[in-house]
Amino acid sequence: MSIAYEPQRAFPFLDRDGPRREMAEVLDAPVGDRARSMFLTGPIGIGTTALASEFCAERATEFQTVVWVPASDLDGNPVPFGELLGSILARLGVPVADQSPDVAGRLSQISHRVWNQRALFVFDDVDPLDSVKPLLDSLPAEAVVVVTTSVKPATRGRLGFVAITLDALPDKESREKFDHCLGDTAAEIDASVRKQLVERCHGSPLLIEMLAAQLVGRAYLAEALLEELPESAEPISPFLDAAYRRLDGPLRATYRWLAQVPGPDFDIDTAAFVLGQTRAATALALARLDELNLLTEYGGRFAFHGFVRADARQRARDEDDPGELKVLRRRIAVRFLDETQSRDHAISDRWRVGDSGARSEVPSRETALTWFHREWRGVATCVRLAHEIGEHEVCWRLCVALYKYLHMNGHVDVWIDVHEIALESARDTGATEAVMQLSSQLGAGHLAVGELERARQCFTESLEAAGAVGSAIGRQSALEWLGKVDFKAGDVRSALARYDESDRAISEVQDPDQALRARATVGLQRARAFAHLKSWQEALDAAAAARAEFAGRAADAENVAKCDQERARALVGLGRMDEALTVARAAADQFERDRARRLHGGTLMLVGDIAVAIDDLDTAERAYETAADLFEAIGDARELEARAKLAEVRSRRR
């Protein structure tokens, strides 16, 4: 997990007895008709996150479920709502493969997953406050929600939150915290000087920690810092100025340049690359910034506080040559591109625009996925970085390389965002082939969340671009996707016509392997369309043909199971129930091997329905019970249907 996404308790944790009592009153209030909610607010560095973390630690045992998610990134940008919901589901134990792609589906899953539970949700750094209202409205009344925010008072009351404001630490607690942070150095500084230094911190725990970090082992700096820090001023900037002045020239450059790294955090190898230093020299520099509380290390990764990174970036704009800074940012973007492309090849063998296919070194799939889990936010941010500095080819190539991971893991909001940026770069530079692929991938994102007209526009643009560059595979793919849009819109006849067009385009595809797989995917879509029309024999034939094409490819085991699903439904329609049961069971077994719980549960419902029809109540009972348990685990509302059918089967057996 990224450091930016894991709360850490403050030590020592002082005072806050009043706010803690207020929080306890909300928690201990009788359950009403909606989730109890409170928000903690105060200036940056006042300790809202620390208080929320302390509250979780103190009261966690009273809840069956505790979920903590960050609602903003380090630059203060709100996490897209769909991403926020996906993070919650992941923390509730629902893997990406089992998450609904759209917001409404994810809200339903979360609600169902914690229904009748005492669940505590903490959303850190929410702005605007309204952004979490749809989630609050969907949670069960037993839930408790804690939000940290800097939202202004005028927006608070109408959302039903109890407002809890954190004021400055009292003088006594401020001095106690300062002395604790100083350790043995406290005894080397005159008590009156320590008192005046603490007063300059205005009761801010963060500023106390930053000031103490500059003094540990350097008591001789105390009086100089007392002169530098004004008695009354905007509190944070003077402290950052003082810390920056304590850095030597090379360390100042380290501070400014590492802040250019995109994403929430970075490892030592990335830092060494940015600085052009050895790992050993880089480790020493990172340790020094960590000592001064300008950087935080956690699990071998490093992160700036959001406002510290903003300060470092502003100093880079003020002090570094603009041309040199652009070169540095380009080097970072190109490194991310190289790293991402090699990992992308490890997780997918799909066709990519402009891809030579030659890779000097491709890691294992497991290694690649581990890297993506750690770095994908940085890669996504790098797409924007490359666009901003005019490195348009780097921008769209990064997006192409990131797409499969985003698709696999359901990061649809980010998927759409980065593709819109990359498409702009591709269009601006006349990279028509890139436009063809990116617009298709963007359309798939819009289709996943039910935005049909936007999806249709994207696939139409992809079709036009494919025609312009003479790409048969691009034309085939765009026509197939347009058919999927028609199908989702309920125009099944138009969908079949599109699939026929796509099938004809396959004859022009030069690569026999691409042509074979394309024919299989179109066949599967055609089977679904025929089934919708209850043209059962045509559906069976199409699914069987598609299955035969997929069956020889180990990577397409899931598609084989999907074909078996359609074959089973068609066989039911034709009245061939015994065959249908055998085929449906085979599909369910494959989804179980793939740990695809949504698909597994859905197919078991089909197995149960078929078994009931032929009076095989033992099989039906097992299928419905397993399906209900799977649905319960992933928060799927179909659990209710599965349990109702299970109860009906059991009543028939009595």
C-alpha positions as CSV (number, residue, x, y, z in Angstrom):
1,M,0.0,0.0,0.0
2,S,1.2,3.5,-0.8
3,I,2.3,5.6,2.2
4,A,-0.3,8.2,1.2
5,Y,-3.0,5.6,1.8
6,E,-2.2,4.4,5.3
7,P,-3.0,6.4,8.4
8,Q,-0.3,6.6,11.1
9,R,-0.9,7.3,14.8
10,A,0.7,10.4,16.3
11,F,3.0,9.9,19.3
12,P,2.6,11.3,21.8
13,F,-1.0,12.1,21.3
14,L,-1.9,15.0,23.6
15,D,-5.0,16.8,24.7
16,R,-8.0,16.8,22.4
17,D,-10.2,15.6,25.3
18,G,-13.0,17.9,24.3
19,P,-13.2,16.8,20.6
20,R,-12.8,13.1,21.7
21,R,-15.8,13.5,24.0
22,E,-17.8,15.1,21.1
23,M,-16.9,12.2,18.9
24,A,-17.9,9.7,21.5
25,E,-21.3,11.4,21.9
26,V,-21.9,10.9,18.2
27,L,-20.8,7.3,18.3
28,D,-22.8,6.5,21.4
29,A,-26.0,8.2,20.2
30,P,-29.0,5.9,19.5
31,V,-29.2,4.5,16.0
32,G,-31.6,6.5,13.9
33,D,-32.8,6.2,10.3
34,R,-29.4,7.0,8.7
35,A,-25.7,6.6,9.4
36,R,-24.3,8.8,12.2
37,S,-21.7,11.2,10.7
38,M,-19.3,13.8,12.0
39,F,-16.5,15.8,10.5
40,L,-13.3,17.1,12.0
41,T,-12.0,20.4,10.7
42,G,-9.2,22.9,11.4
43,P,-6.1,24.5,9.8
44,I,-3.5,22.4,7.9
45,G,-1.3,20.6,10.4
46,I,-3.7,21.0,13.4
47,G,-4.1,17.2,13.7
48,T,-7.5,16.2,12.3
49,T,-6.0,13.1,10.7
50,A,-4.2,12.2,13.9
51,L,-7.4,12.6,15.9
52,A,-9.3,10.4,13.5
53,S,-6.6,7.8,13.6
54,E,-6.5,7.9,17.4
55,F,-10.3,7.5,17.5
56,C,-10.1,4.5,15.2
57,A,-7.5,2.8,17.4
58,E,-9.5,3.5,20.6
59,R,-12.9,2.4,19.4
60,A,-12.1,-0.2,16.6
61,T,-13.1,-3.2,18.7
62,E,-16.6,-1.9,18.9
63,F,-17.0,-2.4,15.1
64,Q,-17.2,-5.4,12.9
65,T,-15.7,-3.4,10.0
66,V,-13.3,-0.4,10.0
67,V,-12.5,1.2,6.6
68,W,-10.1,4.2,6.2
69,V,-9.7,5.8,2.8
70,P,-8.0,9.0,1.6
71,A,-10.4,11.3,-0.3
72,S,-7.7,13.5,-1.8
73,D,-4.3,13.0,-3.4
74,L,-1.2,14.8,-2.2
75,D,-1.8,17.7,-4.5
76,G,-5.2,18.3,-2.9
77,N,-7.2,17.0,-5.8
78,P,-10.3,15.0,-4.8
79,V,-10.1,11.2,-5.6
80,P,-12.7,10.5,-8.3
81,F,-15.9,9.1,-6.6
82,G,-15.8,5.8,-8.4
83,E,-12.2,5.3,-7.4
84,L,-13.1,6.1,-3.8
85,L,-15.8,3.5,-3.8
86,G,-13.5,1.0,-5.4
87,S,-11.0,1.6,-2.6
88,I,-13.7,1.0,0.0
89,L,-14.7,-2.3,-1.7
90,A,-11.1,-3.4,-1.8
91,R,-10.8,-2.8,1.9
92,L,-14.0,-4.7,2.5
93,G,-12.3,-7.7,0.8
94,V,-14.0,-7.4,-2.6
95,P,-11.4,-7.9,-5.3
96,V,-11.5,-5.8,-8.5
97,A,-12.8,-8.6,-10.6
98,D,-15.9,-8.7,-8.4
99,Q,-16.6,-5.0,-8.3
100,S,-19.3,-3.3,-10.4
101,P,-17.8,-0.9,-12.9
102,D,-20.3,1.9,-12.3
103,V,-21.0,4.1,-9.3
104,A,-24.6,2.9,-8.7
105,G,-23.4,-0.8,-8.6
106,R,-20.5,0.0,-6.3
107,L,-22.8,1.9,-3.9
108,S,-25.1,-1.1,-3.8
109,Q,-22.2,-3.5,-3.1
110,I,-20.9,-1.4,-0.2
111,S,-24.3,-1.1,1.3
112,H,-25.0,-4.8,1.0
113,R,-21.6,-5.8,2.2
114,V,-22.0,-4.0,5.5
115,W,-25.7,-4.4,6.0
116,N,-26.7,-4.9,9.7
117,Q,-23.1,-4.4,10.7
118,R,-21.5,-1.8,13.0
119,A,-19.2,-0.3,10.4
120,L,-16.8,2.6,10.9
121,F,-15.8,4.6,7.8
122,V,-13.1,7.3,7.9
123,F,-12.7,9.6,4.8
124,D,-9.6,11.6,5.2
125,D,-9.3,15.1,3.6
126,V,-12.7,15.4,2.0
127,D,-13.4,18.5,-0.2
128,P,-16.1,19.3,-1.1
129,L,-18.1,17.8,1.7
130,D,-21.0,17.1,-0.7
131,S,-18.9,14.5,-2.6
132,V,-19.5,11.8,0.0
133,K,-23.3,12.4,0.3
134,P,-24.4,9.6,-2.1
135,L,-22.3,7.2,0.0
136,L,-23.8,8.4,3.3
137,D,-27.3,8.1,1.9
138,S,-26.6,4.4,0.9
139,L,-25.0,3.2,4.2
140,P,-27.1,1.3,6.8
141,A,-28.2,3.2,9.9
142,E,-25.8,1.2,12.1
143,A,-22.7,2.8,10.3
144,V,-20.6,5.6,11.6
145,V,-18.8,8.0,9.3
146,V,-15.9,10.3,10.3
147,V,-14.7,12.9,7.8
148,T,-11.6,15.1,8.0
149,T,-12.0,18.3,6.0
150,S,-11.2,21.9,5.6
151,V,-14.7,22.7,4.4
152,K,-15.9,26.2,5.4
153,P,-18.7,26.6,8.0
154,A,-21.3,27.8,5.5
155,T,-21.4,24.4,3.8
156,R,-21.7,22.2,6.9
157,G,-25.2,22.1,8.4
158,R,-27.3,21.0,5.5
159,L,-25.5,17.6,5.1
160,G,-26.4,16.3,8.6
161,F,-22.8,16.2,9.9
162,V,-21.9,17.0,13.5
163,A,-19.2,19.6,13.3
164,I,-16.1,19.1,15.5
165,T,-13.5,21.9,15.3
166,L,-9.9,21.4,16.4
167,D,-8.3,24.4,17.9
168,A,-4.6,25.0,18.6
169,L,-3.0,22.8,21.2
170,P,-2.9,24.5,24.7
171,D,0.5,25.9,25.7
172,K,1.2,23.1,28.2
173,E,0.6,20.3,25.7
174,S,2.5,22.2,23.0
175,R,5.6,22.4,25.3
176,E,5.2,18.8,26.3
177,K,5.1,17.7,22.6
178,F,8.0,19.9,21.7
179,D,10.2,18.5,24.5
180,H,9.2,15.0,23.5
181,C,10.2,15.6,19.9
182,L,13.5,17.2,21.0
183,G,14.5,14.3,23.2
184,D,17.9,14.8,24.9
185,T,18.4,18.1,23.0
186,A,15.7,19.7,25.1
187,A,18.0,19.9,28.1
188,E,20.6,21.8,26.0
189,I,18.2,24.7,25.1
190,D,17.3,27.3,27.6
191,A,13.7,26.9,28.9
192,S,12.7,30.5,28.0
193,V,14.0,30.0,24.5
194,R,12.1,26.7,24.2
195,K,8.9,28.5,25.4
196,Q,9.3,31.2,22.8
197,L,10.0,28.7,20.1
198,V,6.8,26.8,21.0
199,E,4.8,30.0,20.9
200,R,6.0,30.5,17.3
201,C,4.2,27.2,16.4
202,H,0.8,28.6,17.2
203,G,-0.3,25.3,18.8
204,S,0.2,23.3,15.5
205,P,1.4,19.8,16.1
206,L,2.9,19.6,12.6
207,L,4.9,22.8,13.1
208,I,6.1,21.7,16.5
209,E,7.4,18.5,14.8
210,M,9.0,20.4,11.9
211,L,10.7,22.9,14.3
212,A,12.0,20.1,16.6
213,A,13.4,18.2,13.6
214,Q,15.7,21.1,12.8
215,L,17.0,21.2,16.4
216,V,17.6,17.6,17.3
217,G,21.3,17.3,17.9
218,R,21.7,21.0,16.9
219,A,20.8,23.0,20.0
220,Y,23.1,25.8,18.9
221,L,20.5,26.7,16.2
222,A,17.7,27.5,18.7
223,E,18.3,31.3,19.1
224,A,18.9,31.7,15.4
225,L,15.6,30.1,14.6
226,L,13.9,32.2,17.2
227,E,15.1,35.3,15.3
228,E,14.1,33.9,11.9
229,L,10.5,32.8,12.9
230,P,8.1,35.7,13.2
231,E,5.8,36.0,16.2
232,S,2.7,36.3,14.2
233,A,2.5,35.4,10.5
234,E,1.0,32.9,8.1
235,P,2.2,29.9,10.1
236,I,3.6,27.3,7.7
237,S,5.7,29.3,5.2
238,P,8.3,30.6,7.7
239,F,8.9,27.2,9.0
240,L,9.5,25.8,5.5
241,D,11.8,28.8,4.8
242,A,13.8,28.1,7.9
243,A,14.1,24.4,7.1
244,Y,15.2,25.2,3.5
245,R,17.9,27.6,4.7
246,R,19.4,24.8,6.8
247,L,20.0,22.7,3.6
248,D,23.2,22.9,1.7
249,G,23.2,23.7,-2.0
250,P,23.0,20.0,-3.3
251,L,20.4,19.1,-0.7
252,R,18.3,22.1,-1.7
253,A,18.4,20.8,-5.3
254,T,17.4,17.3,-4.1
255,Y,14.4,18.8,-2.3
256,R,13.3,20.7,-5.4
257,W,13.9,17.9,-7.9
258,L,12.4,15.0,-6.0
259,A,9.2,17.0,-5.8
260,Q,8.9,16.7,-9.6
261,V,8.3,12.9,-9.3
262,P,4.7,12.2,-10.1
263,G,2.5,10.1,-7.8
264,P,2.1,9.8,-4.1
265,D,5.5,8.3,-3.3
266,F,8.7,6.9,-4.8
267,D,11.4,4.4,-4.1
268,I,15.1,4.9,-3.7
269,D,15.9,3.8,-7.3
270,T,13.6,6.4,-8.7
271,A,15.2,9.1,-6.5
272,A,18.7,8.0,-7.6
273,F,17.7,8.3,-11.2
274,V,16.2,11.8,-10.8
275,L,19.3,13.0,-8.9
276,G,21.8,11.2,-11.1
277,Q,23.5,9.8,-8.0
278,T,24.4,6.4,-6.6
279,R,21.9,4.6,-4.3
280,A,24.2,5.2,-1.4
281,A,24.5,9.0,-1.9
282,T,20.8,9.1,-2.5
283,A,20.0,7.2,0.7
284,L,22.0,9.7,2.7
285,A,20.2,12.7,1.1
286,L,16.8,11.1,1.7
287,A,17.7,10.3,5.3
288,R,18.6,14.0,5.9
289,L,15.3,15.3,4.4
290,D,13.5,12.7,6.6
291,E,15.3,14.0,9.7
292,L,14.1,17.5,9.0
293,N,10.5,16.3,8.6
294,L,10.5,17.4,5.0
295,L,10.1,13.8,3.8
296,T,8.6,10.7,5.3
297,E,9.8,7.2,4.8
298,Y,7.6,4.2,5.2
299,G,8.3,0.6,4.1
300,G,11.2,1.6,1.8
301,R,9.2,4.3,0.0
302,F,9.3,8.1,0.5
303,A,6.6,10.8,0.3
304,F,6.3,14.5,0.8
305,H,3.5,16.1,2.8
306,G,1.2,17.7,0.2
307,F,2.0,21.3,1.3
308,V,5.7,20.5,1.5
309,R,5.8,19.2,-2.1
310,A,3.9,22.3,-3.2
311,D,6.6,24.4,-1.6
312,A,9.4,22.4,-3.2
313,R,7.8,22.7,-6.6
314,Q,7.3,26.5,-6.2
315,R,11.0,26.9,-5.3
316,A,11.9,24.9,-8.4
317,R,9.9,27.3,-10.5
318,D,11.6,30.2,-8.8
319,E,15.2,29.0,-8.7
320,D,15.8,26.4,-11.4
321,D,16.4,27.2,-15.1
322,P,13.1,26.6,-16.9
323,G,14.9,24.7,-19.7
324,E,16.7,22.5,-17.3
325,L,13.6,21.8,-15.3
326,K,11.8,20.8,-18.4
327,V,14.6,18.4,-19.3
328,L,14.4,16.9,-15.8
329,R,10.6,16.4,-16.1
330,R,11.1,14.9,-19.6
331,R,13.7,12.4,-18.2
332,I,11.2,11.4,-15.5
333,A,8.4,10.9,-18.0
334,V,10.6,8.8,-20.4
335,R,11.8,6.7,-17.5
336,F,8.2,6.0,-16.4
337,L,7.4,5.1,-20.0
338,D,10.2,2.6,-20.3
339,E,9.3,1.0,-17.0
340,T,5.6,0.9,-17.8
341,Q,6.0,-0.6,-21.3
342,S,8.1,-3.5,-20.2
343,R,5.6,-4.3,-17.4
344,D,2.6,-3.9,-19.8
345,H,4.1,-6.5,-22.1
346,A,4.4,-8.9,-19.2
347,I,0.6,-8.7,-18.4
348,S,-0.8,-8.6,-21.9
349,D,0.2,-9.8,-25.4
350,R,-2.3,-7.6,-27.1
351,W,-1.6,-5.4,-30.2
352,R,-0.4,-1.9,-29.4
353,V,-0.1,1.1,-31.6
354,G,3.5,1.7,-32.8
355,D,4.8,-1.3,-30.9
356,S,7.9,-2.9,-32.5
357,G,7.3,-6.0,-30.3
358,A,11.0,-6.0,-29.3
359,R,11.6,-5.9,-25.5
360,S,15.1,-6.1,-24.1
361,E,13.8,-7.5,-20.8
362,V,10.3,-8.5,-19.8
363,P,9.6,-9.4,-16.1
364,S,7.3,-12.1,-15.0
365,R,3.6,-11.4,-14.9
366,E,3.6,-11.5,-11.0
367,T,6.5,-9.1,-10.8
368,A,4.9,-6.8,-13.3
369,L,1.6,-6.7,-11.4
370,T,3.4,-6.0,-8.2
371,W,5.1,-3.0,-9.8
372,F,1.8,-1.7,-11.3
373,H,0.0,-2.0,-7.9
374,R,2.7,0.2,-6.4
375,E,3.3,2.7,-9.3
376,W,0.1,3.1,-11.3
377,R,-0.9,6.4,-9.7
378,G,2.5,7.8,-10.6
379,V,2.1,6.6,-14.2
380,A,-1.3,8.1,-14.5
381,T,0.0,11.4,-13.2
382,C,2.9,11.2,-15.6
383,V,0.4,11.1,-18.5
384,R,-0.7,14.6,-17.5
385,L,2.9,15.7,-16.9
386,A,4.1,14.6,-20.4
387,H,1.1,16.4,-22.0
388,E,1.8,19.6,-20.0
389,I,5.5,19.7,-21.1
390,G,4.6,19.0,-24.8
391,E,6.0,15.5,-24.9
392,H,2.9,14.3,-26.7
393,E,4.2,10.9,-28.0
394,V,5.4,10.0,-24.5
395,C,2.0,11.0,-23.2
396,W,-0.1,8.8,-25.5
397,R,2.4,5.9,-25.3
398,L,2.2,6.0,-21.5
399,C,-1.6,5.8,-21.7
400,V,-1.5,2.9,-24.1
401,A,0.9,1.0,-21.8
402,L,-1.2,1.8,-18.6
403,Y,-4.6,0.9,-20.2
404,K,-4.6,-2.9,-19.6
405,Y,-3.8,-2.5,-15.9
406,L,-6.5,0.1,-15.4
407,H,-9.0,-2.1,-17.3
408,M,-8.1,-5.2,-15.3
409,N,-8.5,-3.4,-12.0
410,G,-11.6,-1.4,-12.7
411,H,-10.0,2.1,-12.3
412,V,-12.6,3.5,-14.7
413,D,-12.5,7.1,-13.6
414,V,-8.7,7.3,-14.0
415,W,-9.0,5.2,-17.2
416,I,-11.3,7.8,-18.7
417,D,-9.3,10.8,-17.4
418,V,-5.9,9.7,-18.8
419,H,-7.3,8.7,-22.1
420,E,-8.9,12.1,-22.6
421,I,-5.6,13.8,-22.0
422,A,-3.7,11.3,-24.2
423,L,-6.2,11.7,-27.0
424,E,-5.7,15.4,-27.0
425,S,-1.9,14.8,-27.4
426,A,-2.5,12.3,-30.2
427,R,-4.9,14.6,-32.1
428,D,-2.6,17.6,-31.6
429,T,0.3,15.8,-33.2
430,G,-1.6,14.0,-36.0
431,A,-0.9,10.5,-34.6
432,T,-3.9,9.0,-36.3
433,E,-3.1,5.4,-35.4
434,A,-2.8,6.4,-31.8
435,V,-6.2,8.2,-32.0
436,M,-7.6,4.9,-33.4
437,Q,-6.5,2.9,-30.4
438,L,-7.0,5.5,-27.6
439,S,-10.5,6.5,-28.7
440,S,-11.5,2.8,-28.7
441,Q,-10.0,2.3,-25.2
442,L,-11.8,5.5,-24.0
443,G,-15.0,4.3,-25.5
444,A,-14.7,1.0,-23.6
445,G,-14.4,3.0,-20.4
446,H,-17.6,5.0,-21.1
447,L,-19.4,1.8,-22.1
448,A,-18.4,0.2,-18.8
449,V,-20.2,2.9,-16.8
450,G,-23.2,3.0,-19.1
451,E,-22.4,6.3,-20.9
452,L,-23.6,4.9,-24.3
453,E,-23.7,8.0,-26.4
454,R,-20.2,9.1,-25.3
455,A,-19.0,5.5,-26.0
456,R,-20.6,5.6,-29.5
457,Q,-18.8,8.9,-30.3
458,C,-15.5,7.4,-29.3
459,F,-15.9,4.2,-31.3
460,T,-17.0,6.2,-34.3
461,E,-13.9,8.3,-34.1
462,S,-11.9,5.1,-33.8
463,L,-13.6,3.7,-36.9
464,E,-12.8,6.9,-38.9
465,A,-9.2,6.8,-37.8
466,A,-8.9,3.1,-38.7
467,G,-10.2,4.0,-42.2
468,A,-7.7,6.8,-42.5
469,V,-4.7,4.6,-41.7
470,G,-6.0,1.5,-43.5
471,S,-6.1,-0.6,-40.3
472,A,-8.3,-3.7,-40.8
473,I,-7.9,-4.8,-37.2
474,G,-8.8,-1.3,-36.0
475,R,-11.9,-1.2,-38.3
476,Q,-13.0,-4.7,-37.1
477,S,-12.6,-3.7,-33.5
478,A,-14.5,-0.4,-33.8
479,L,-17.4,-2.2,-35.6
480,E,-17.6,-4.8,-32.9
481,W,-17.6,-2.2,-30.1
482,L,-20.3,-0.2,-31.9
483,G,-22.3,-3.4,-32.0
484,K,-21.9,-3.7,-28.2
485,V,-23.2,-0.2,-27.8
486,D,-26.3,-1.0,-29.9
487,F,-26.9,-4.1,-27.8
488,K,-26.6,-2.2,-24.5
489,A,-29.0,0.3,-26.0
490,G,-31.5,-2.4,-26.7
491,D,-31.2,-2.3,-30.5
492,V,-30.3,-5.9,-31.0
493,R,-30.9,-6.1,-34.8
494,S,-28.5,-3.2,-35.3
495,A,-26.0,-4.9,-33.1
496,L,-26.1,-8.0,-35.2
497,A,-25.6,-6.0,-38.3
498,R,-22.5,-4.4,-36.8
499,Y,-21.2,-7.8,-35.8
500,D,-21.7,-9.0,-39.4
501,E,-19.7,-5.9,-40.7
502,S,-17.0,-6.7,-38.1
503,D,-16.9,-10.3,-39.3
504,R,-16.4,-9.2,-42.9
505,A,-13.6,-6.9,-41.9
506,I,-11.7,-9.8,-40.3
507,S,-11.1,-11.2,-43.8
508,E,-8.8,-8.2,-44.4
509,V,-6.7,-8.8,-41.2
510,Q,-3.2,-10.0,-42.1
511,D,-2.2,-11.5,-38.8
512,P,-3.8,-15.0,-38.7
513,D,-3.7,-15.1,-34.8
514,Q,-5.4,-11.7,-34.6
515,A,-8.0,-12.7,-37.1
516,L,-8.7,-15.9,-35.2
517,R,-9.2,-14.2,-31.9
518,A,-11.3,-11.4,-33.4
519,R,-13.6,-13.9,-35.0
520,A,-14.1,-15.6,-31.6
521,T,-14.9,-12.4,-29.7
522,V,-17.4,-11.4,-32.4
523,G,-18.9,-14.8,-32.2
524,L,-19.4,-14.6,-28.5
525,Q,-21.2,-11.2,-28.9
526,R,-23.4,-12.6,-31.7
527,A,-24.4,-15.5,-29.4
528,R,-25.5,-13.1,-26.7
529,A,-27.6,-11.1,-29.3
530,F,-29.3,-14.2,-30.6
531,A,-30.1,-15.4,-27.1
532,H,-31.7,-12.0,-26.4
533,L,-33.9,-12.6,-29.5
534,K,-34.6,-16.2,-28.2
535,S,-33.1,-17.5,-31.5
536,W,-31.7,-20.4,-29.5
537,Q,-30.2,-22.5,-32.3
538,E,-28.3,-19.5,-33.8
539,A,-27.1,-18.6,-30.3
540,L,-25.9,-22.2,-29.7
541,D,-24.1,-22.3,-33.0
542,A,-22.4,-18.9,-32.5
543,A,-21.3,-19.8,-29.0
544,A,-20.0,-23.2,-30.0
545,A,-18.0,-21.7,-32.9
546,A,-16.5,-19.0,-30.6
547,R,-15.6,-21.6,-28.0
548,A,-13.7,-23.7,-30.6
549,E,-11.6,-20.7,-31.5
550,F,-10.9,-19.7,-27.8
551,A,-10.2,-23.3,-26.6
552,G,-6.7,-23.5,-28.1
553,R,-5.5,-20.4,-26.2
554,A,-4.5,-20.8,-22.5
555,A,-5.0,-17.1,-21.9
556,D,-8.7,-17.3,-23.0
557,A,-9.9,-19.9,-20.4
558,E,-12.3,-17.3,-19.0
559,N,-13.7,-16.6,-22.5
560,V,-14.2,-20.4,-22.9
561,A,-16.3,-20.3,-19.8
562,K,-18.3,-17.3,-21.0
563,C,-19.1,-19.3,-24.2
564,D,-20.2,-22.2,-22.1
565,Q,-22.6,-19.9,-20.2
566,E,-24.2,-18.9,-23.5
567,R,-24.3,-22.5,-24.7
568,A,-26.0,-23.5,-21.5
569,R,-28.7,-20.8,-21.9
570,A,-29.3,-21.7,-25.5
571,L,-29.6,-25.4,-24.6
572,V,-32.2,-24.5,-22.0
573,G,-34.1,-22.6,-24.6
574,L,-34.0,-25.7,-26.8
575,G,-35.2,-27.9,-24.0
576,R,-32.0,-29.9,-23.8
577,M,-31.8,-29.6,-20.0
578,D,-29.3,-32.4,-19.2
579,E,-26.8,-31.1,-21.7
580,A,-27.4,-27.6,-20.3
581,L,-26.6,-28.6,-16.8
582,T,-23.3,-30.3,-17.8
583,V,-22.2,-27.2,-19.8
584,A,-23.2,-24.8,-17.1
585,R,-21.3,-26.8,-14.4
586,A,-18.2,-26.7,-16.6
587,A,-18.5,-22.9,-16.8
588,A,-19.0,-22.5,-13.1
589,D,-15.9,-24.7,-12.4
590,Q,-13.7,-22.5,-14.6
591,F,-14.9,-19.3,-13.0
592,E,-14.1,-20.9,-9.6
593,R,-10.6,-21.8,-10.7
594,D,-10.2,-18.1,-11.9
595,R,-11.6,-16.9,-8.5
596,A,-14.1,-14.8,-10.4
597,R,-16.7,-14.7,-7.7
598,R,-19.3,-12.6,-9.5
599,L,-19.2,-14.8,-12.6
600,H,-19.0,-17.9,-10.5
601,G,-22.1,-17.0,-8.5
602,G,-24.1,-15.9,-11.5
603,T,-23.3,-19.2,-13.3
604,L,-24.3,-21.2,-10.2
605,M,-27.6,-19.5,-10.2
606,L,-28.0,-20.8,-13.8
607,V,-27.0,-24.3,-12.6
608,G,-29.5,-24.1,-9.8
609,D,-32.3,-23.0,-12.1
610,I,-31.6,-25.8,-14.5
611,A,-31.4,-28.4,-11.7
612,V,-34.7,-27.3,-10.3
613,A,-36.3,-27.7,-13.8
614,I,-35.2,-31.3,-13.9
615,D,-36.0,-31.9,-10.3
616,D,-32.3,-32.4,-9.2
617,L,-32.9,-30.7,-5.9
618,D,-29.5,-31.8,-4.4
619,T,-27.6,-30.0,-7.1
620,A,-29.9,-27.0,-6.9
621,E,-29.5,-26.7,-3.2
622,R,-25.7,-26.8,-3.4
623,A,-25.6,-24.3,-6.3
624,Y,-27.9,-21.7,-4.6
625,E,-26.2,-22.0,-1.3
626,T,-22.7,-21.5,-2.7
627,A,-24.0,-18.6,-4.9
628,A,-25.6,-16.9,-1.9
629,D,-22.3,-17.2,0.1
630,L,-20.3,-15.8,-2.9
631,F,-22.7,-12.9,-3.3
632,E,-22.6,-12.1,0.4
633,A,-18.8,-12.0,0.4
634,I,-18.7,-9.4,-2.5
635,G,-21.8,-7.4,-1.4
636,D,-23.9,-8.4,-4.4
637,A,-27.6,-7.9,-3.9
638,R,-28.3,-11.1,-5.8
639,E,-27.7,-12.8,-2.4
640,L,-31.3,-12.2,-1.5
641,E,-32.5,-13.9,-4.6
642,A,-30.2,-16.8,-4.1
643,R,-31.3,-17.3,-0.5
644,A,-35.0,-17.1,-1.5
645,K,-34.5,-19.8,-4.1
646,L,-32.5,-21.9,-1.6
647,A,-35.3,-21.6,1.0
648,E,-37.8,-22.7,-1.7
649,V,-35.7,-25.7,-2.7
650,R,-35.4,-26.8,1.0
651,S,-39.1,-26.4,1.6
652,R,-39.8,-28.7,-1.4
653,R,-37.4,-31.4,0.1
654,R,-39.2,-31.5,3.4
